[in-house]
Amino acid sequence: MHSDREATRRWLIDIQHHVAMAQGFVAHMGYDAFKDDNLRLYAVVRCLEIVSEASRRLPDALKARNPTIDWRAMAGAGNIYRHDYEDVTAHRVWRTLTLSLPSLLDAVTRELAGLGEL
Protein backbone atom coordinates (compact mmCIF):
# COMPACT_ATOMS: atom_id res chain seq x y z
CA MET A 1 0.00 0.00 0.00
CA HIS A 2 1.26 3.47 -0.88
CA SER A 3 1.84 6.10 1.74
CA ASP A 4 0.03 9.42 1.50
CA ARG A 5 3.33 11.05 0.56
CA GLU A 6 3.97 8.55 -2.24
CA ALA A 7 0.44 9.01 -3.55
CA THR A 8 0.75 12.80 -3.46
CA ARG A 9 4.04 12.58 -5.30
CA ARG A 10 2.47 10.33 -7.96
CA TRP A 11 -0.45 12.71 -8.48
CA LEU A 12 1.87 15.72 -8.72
CA ILE A 13 4.00 13.90 -11.27
CA ASP A 14 0.85 13.03 -13.24
CA ILE A 15 -0.11 16.71 -13.28
CA GLN A 16 3.41 17.80 -14.21
CA HIS A 17 3.61 15.24 -17.01
CA HIS A 18 0.24 16.06 -18.54
CA VAL A 19 0.75 19.81 -18.33
CA ALA A 20 4.06 19.37 -20.14
CA MET A 21 2.41 17.16 -22.76
CA ALA A 22 -0.39 19.68 -23.34
CA GLN A 23 2.12 22.49 -23.67
CA GLY A 24 4.22 20.38 -26.02
CA PHE A 25 1.24 19.66 -28.25
CA VAL A 26 0.84 23.39 -28.93
CA ALA A 27 4.49 24.48 -28.85
CA HIS A 28 5.19 27.03 -31.57
CA MET A 29 1.49 27.33 -32.40
CA GLY A 30 -0.75 30.31 -32.16
CA TYR A 31 -4.42 30.22 -31.29
CA ASP A 32 -5.59 30.42 -34.92
CA ALA A 33 -3.71 27.26 -35.86
CA PHE A 34 -4.76 25.50 -32.64
CA LYS A 35 -8.49 26.17 -33.00
CA ASP A 36 -8.52 24.51 -36.40
CA ASP A 37 -6.49 21.46 -35.35
CA ASN A 38 -8.98 18.97 -33.90
CA LEU A 39 -6.32 16.38 -33.16
CA ARG A 40 -4.34 18.75 -30.96
CA LEU A 41 -7.48 20.13 -29.35
CA TYR A 42 -8.63 16.66 -28.38
CA ALA A 43 -5.17 15.70 -27.15
CA VAL A 44 -4.96 18.80 -24.96
CA VAL A 45 -8.46 18.26 -23.57
CA ARG A 46 -7.50 14.70 -22.60
CA CYS A 47 -4.44 16.02 -20.77
CA LEU A 48 -6.61 18.57 -18.98
CA GLU A 49 -9.04 15.82 -17.93
CA ILE A 50 -6.17 13.93 -16.30
CA VAL A 51 -4.85 17.10 -14.65
CA SER A 52 -8.32 17.76 -13.30
CA GLU A 53 -8.73 14.27 -11.89
CA ALA A 54 -5.26 14.21 -10.31
CA SER A 55 -5.87 17.63 -8.74
CA ARG A 56 -9.00 16.30 -7.01
CA ARG A 57 -6.88 13.75 -5.19
CA LEU A 58 -4.33 16.17 -3.77
CA PRO A 59 -4.42 16.83 -0.03
CA ASP A 60 -6.22 19.93 1.21
CA ALA A 61 -3.04 21.12 2.97
CA LEU A 62 -1.18 21.20 -0.33
CA LYS A 63 -3.98 23.18 -1.94
CA ALA A 64 -3.99 25.60 0.98
CA ARG A 65 -0.26 26.24 0.47
CA ASN A 66 -1.04 27.29 -3.10
CA PRO A 67 -4.04 29.63 -2.81
CA THR A 68 -3.40 31.32 -6.15
CA ILE A 69 -4.39 28.12 -7.94
CA ASP A 70 -8.14 27.81 -8.47
CA TRP A 71 -8.34 24.17 -7.38
CA ARG A 72 -12.13 24.16 -7.36
CA ALA A 73 -12.35 25.36 -10.96
CA MET A 74 -9.69 22.86 -12.00
CA ALA A 75 -11.63 20.00 -10.47
CA GLY A 76 -14.86 21.25 -12.00
CA ALA A 77 -13.30 21.58 -15.43
CA GLY A 78 -12.96 17.82 -15.64
CA ASN A 79 -16.72 17.49 -15.35
CA ILE A 80 -17.17 19.97 -18.17
CA TYR A 81 -14.70 18.11 -20.40
CA ARG A 82 -16.45 14.80 -19.75
CA HIS A 83 -20.12 15.71 -19.35
CA ASP A 84 -20.77 19.19 -20.69
CA TYR A 85 -18.52 18.74 -23.69
CA GLU A 86 -20.61 21.08 -25.80
CA ASP A 87 -19.27 23.90 -23.60
CA VAL A 88 -15.66 22.99 -24.39
CA THR A 89 -14.41 25.52 -26.87
CA ALA A 90 -10.97 25.95 -28.36
CA HIS A 91 -10.90 29.44 -26.86
CA ARG A 92 -11.48 28.14 -23.31
CA VAL A 93 -8.90 25.41 -23.72
CA TRP A 94 -6.37 27.90 -25.12
CA ARG A 95 -6.95 30.26 -22.20
CA THR A 96 -6.37 27.39 -19.79
CA LEU A 97 -3.16 26.49 -21.60
CA THR A 98 -1.79 30.01 -21.66
CA LEU A 99 -3.13 31.52 -18.45
CA SER A 100 -3.62 28.73 -15.92
CA LEU A 101 -1.15 25.98 -16.67
CA PRO A 102 2.09 27.95 -16.21
CA SER A 103 1.27 28.88 -12.61
CA LEU A 104 -0.01 25.36 -11.91
CA LEU A 105 3.23 23.90 -13.22
CA ASP A 106 5.22 26.26 -10.98
CA ALA A 107 3.22 25.21 -7.91
CA VAL A 108 3.56 21.50 -8.74
CA THR A 109 7.32 21.87 -9.24
CA ARG A 110 7.66 23.60 -5.85
CA GLU A 111 5.59 20.93 -4.13
CA LEU A 112 7.60 18.11 -5.69
CA ALA A 113 10.84 19.78 -4.59
CA GLY A 114 9.43 20.02 -1.07
CA LEU A 115 8.63 16.33 -1.02
CA GLY A 116 12.21 15.44 -1.89
CA GLU A 117 13.21 11.87 -2.60
CA LEU A 118 11.14 9.08 -1.09
BELZI-V15085 format. One record per residue. RES is the residue in three letters. SS is DSSP state (H for helix, E for strand, L for the rest). Layout:
res: [RES;RES]
ss: [SS;SS]
//
This chain:
res: [MET;HIS;SER;ASP;ARG;GLU;ALA;THR;ARG;ARG;TRP;LEU;ILE;ASP;ILE;GLN;HIS;HIS;VAL;ALA;MET;ALA;GLN;GLY;PHE;VAL;ALA;HIS;MET;GLY;TYR;ASP;ALA;PHE;LYS;ASP;ASP;ASN;LEU;ARG;LEU;TYR;ALA;VAL;VAL;ARG;CYS;LEU;GLU;ILE;VAL;SER;GLU;ALA;SER;ARG;ARG;LEU;PRO;ASP;ALA;LEU;LYS;ALA;ARG;ASN;PRO;THR;ILE;ASP;TRP;ARG;ALA;MET;ALA;GLY;ALA;GLY;ASN;ILE;TYR;ARG;HIS;ASP;TYR;GLU;ASP;VAL;THR;ALA;HIS;ARG;VAL;TRP;ARG;THR;LEU;THR;LEU;SER;LEU;PRO;SER;LEU;LEU;ASP;ALA;VAL;THR;ARG;GLU;LEU;ALA;GLY;LEU;GLY;GLU;LEU]
ss: [L;L;L;H;H;H;H;H;H;H;H;H;H;H;H;H;H;H;H;H;H;H;H;H;H;L;L;L;L;L;H;H;H;H;H;L;L;H;H;H;H;H;H;H;H;H;H;H;H;H;H;H;H;H;H;H;H;L;L;H;H;H;H;H;H;L;L;L;L;L;H;H;H;H;H;H;H;H;H;H;H;H;H;L;H;H;H;L;L;H;H;H;H;H;H;H;H;H;H;H;H;H;H;H;H;H;H;H;H;H;H;H;H;H;H;L;L;L]
//
